[in-house]
Amino acid sequence: MESRNTALHLEQSTTATSADTRAFDRLVLASASPRRSFLLEQLGLRFDVCPAQVEEHEEPDSCPRETVLHNAQIKAEYVAAQRPETLVLGCDTIVALEEEVLHKPSTIEAAYEMLTKLSGRTHTVYTGICLRSVEGGINEAHYVTSEVTFHTLSREAIDQYFRVVNPLDKAGAYGIQEGREMIVSKLDGSLNNVMGLPTEYLRARLRGLGLWDRMEVAS
């Protein structure tokens, strides 16, 4: 399913020359997320993991588009400053119901409240993605959206879902990769974007920068 890519919001991309990128044979993922590592493995890319130690912006009344772009950029910048010779990938994913951002719930009761709010409605999942290389002259950010519609959920249905999925470590109190049929009635856009990394967009950008063949694991 093709992702719904929005217009570039903050920083415009700068195209690096072949000389700038000749040493790039892998990405550096600025995230400890096992789901993002899994998606990069599925994509067939060489990569290292170097989590960014930054404080993310998580105000619930912030613009979701600006939030994911900001967080993706500060993660990429943090790691790129330490490893300027590499190409760093920063990502951030949030759930938004209309313009209200739903971050990770702090308690089970807060998770119940979130799923009750999402019940029977369509919400948007935003992922910001930033590619940054200091020495390569690459600095670009973009966000991708997917629309997710939930079934109407009773308290009992939410109870059953929480027996399958731990909601406390997930934005919006749910994960698309487990128990999806229990809560989701429709998905419009990229499934991988909802999981935390729009692989369709990443593949296209790496090809556009002339890096895909160099970073792809030989089959």
Secondary structure, DSSP 8 states (H G I E B T S, - for coil): ---EE----SS------TTTTTT--SEEE----HHHHHHHHHHTB-EEE----------TTS-HHHHHHHHHHHHHHHHHHH-TTSEEEEEEEEEEETTEEE---SSHHHHHHHHHHHTTSEEEEEEEEEEEETTTTEEEEEEEEEEEEE----HHHHHHHHHHS-GGGSGGG--SSSSHHHHEEEEES-HHHHHT--HHHHHHHHHHTT-HHHHB---
